[in-house]
Amino acid sequence: MPHGVTIDIPTDDPERAKGFYNGLFGWAMEKVPAPNMDYWTIRSPDGEHVGGLLRRGGPDEYPLNFFTVTNIDDQINRVEALGGRVMIPKITIPHAGYRAQCSDTEGNVFGLWQNDHSAR
């Protein structure tokens, strides 16, 4: 069962976006220590993980909601068994966890996220 929701926000100018969301919500961003990855974790003022900020990869990218799950592999299998589609298979985000991108039976796109600070 999902037990939380986070969001990934694509951006053309990470510094500008960081300033905007920090001013709007008080969010703090920290760059993920991974080579070749422009990704910043977002935390609320009370330290809760809210999501991530990433460099936009193309003009059609949009904010994406992620459902936090206990076991991403099980949930990926359930998506497929229920008639959904895995669009981007499980990816490791070092020191943070795992993500995958899926669509439901109606074509709605969503992400799955599993926290794991030991991910490598």
C-alpha positions in Angstrom: 0.0 0.0 0.0 1.3 3.5 -0.7 2.0 5.5 2.4 3.0 8.9 1.1 3.1 11.0 -2.0 6.1 13.0 -3.4 6.6 15.0 -6.5 9.4 15.5 -9.1 9.5 19.0 -10.6 11.4 19.5 -13.8 13.2 22.8 -14.2 15.2 24.7 -16.8 17.0 26.8 -14.2 17.5 24.9 -10.9 18.7 27.9 -8.9 15.7 29.9 -10.0 13.3 27.1 -9.1 15.0 26.5 -5.8 14.5 30.2 -4.9 10.9 30.1 -5.9 9.9 27.0 -4.0 12.0 28.0 -0.9 10.2 31.4 -0.9 6.8 29.8 -1.5 6.8 26.8 0.8 10.1 27.1 2.8 11.4 24.0 1.0 15.2 23.2 1.3 16.9 21.5 -1.6 20.1 19.4 -1.5 22.0 18.1 -4.5 22.1 14.3 -4.7 25.8 13.2 -4.6 25.8 11.2 -7.8 27.9 11.9 -10.9 26.1 12.9 -14.0 22.8 13.5 -12.2 21.2 16.9 -11.8 18.8 16.1 -9.0 18.1 17.8 -5.8 16.0 16.3 -2.9 13.3 18.6 -1.5 12.6 18.7 2.2 9.8 20.7 3.9 10.7 23.0 6.8 10.1 20.2 9.3 12.5 17.9 7.4 9.9 15.7 5.6 10.9 14.5 2.2 8.6 16.2 -0.3 10.2 15.2 -3.6 12.9 16.2 -6.0 13.9 18.9 -8.4 15.6 17.8 -11.6 16.9 19.4 -14.8 14.2 19.3 -17.5 15.1 16.7 -20.1 12.6 17.9 -22.8 9.8 20.3 -23.5 7.1 17.8 -22.7 8.2 17.0 -19.1 5.7 17.9 -16.4 5.6 17.5 -12.6 5.2 13.8 -11.7 3.5 12.4 -8.5 5.2 9.5 -6.8 3.5 7.1 -4.5 5.8 5.9 -1.7 5.7 2.1 -1.3 7.5 -0.4 1.0 8.6 -2.7 -1.8 8.9 -1.2 -5.3 9.5 -4.6 -7.0 6.2 -6.0 -5.7 4.3 -2.9 -6.7 5.8 -2.9 -10.2 4.6 -6.5 -10.6 1.2 -5.5 -9.4 1.0 -2.6 -11.9 1.5 -5.1 -14.7 -0.8 -7.7 -13.3 -3.6 -5.1 -13.0 -3.2 -4.0 -16.7 -1.0 -1.0 -16.1 2.3 -0.4 -17.9 5.8 0.1 -16.5 7.2 3.0 -18.7 10.6 3.4 -16.9 11.8 0.4 -15.0 13.3 0.6 -11.5 16.2 3.1 -11.2 18.5 3.5 -8.2 18.9 7.0 -6.8 22.1 6.7 -4.7 21.7 7.4 -1.0 18.0 7.9 -1.4 16.1 4.9 -2.9 14.4 3.5 -6.0 12.0 4.9 -8.5 10.0 3.7 -11.5 7.5 5.4 -13.8 4.2 3.7 -14.7 0.8 4.3 -16.3 -2.5 3.1 -15.1 -5.2 1.5 -17.2 -6.5 4.9 -18.1 -3.2 6.2 -19.4 -2.4 8.4 -16.3 1.3 8.6 -15.6 2.6 8.2 -12.0 5.7 7.2 -10.2 6.6 4.6 -7.6 9.2 5.5 -4.9 10.9 3.3 -2.3 13.0 5.0 0.4 16.4 3.4 0.9 19.3 5.6 2.1 21.7 2.7 1.6 20.9 2.5 -2.2 24.0 2.4 -4.4 
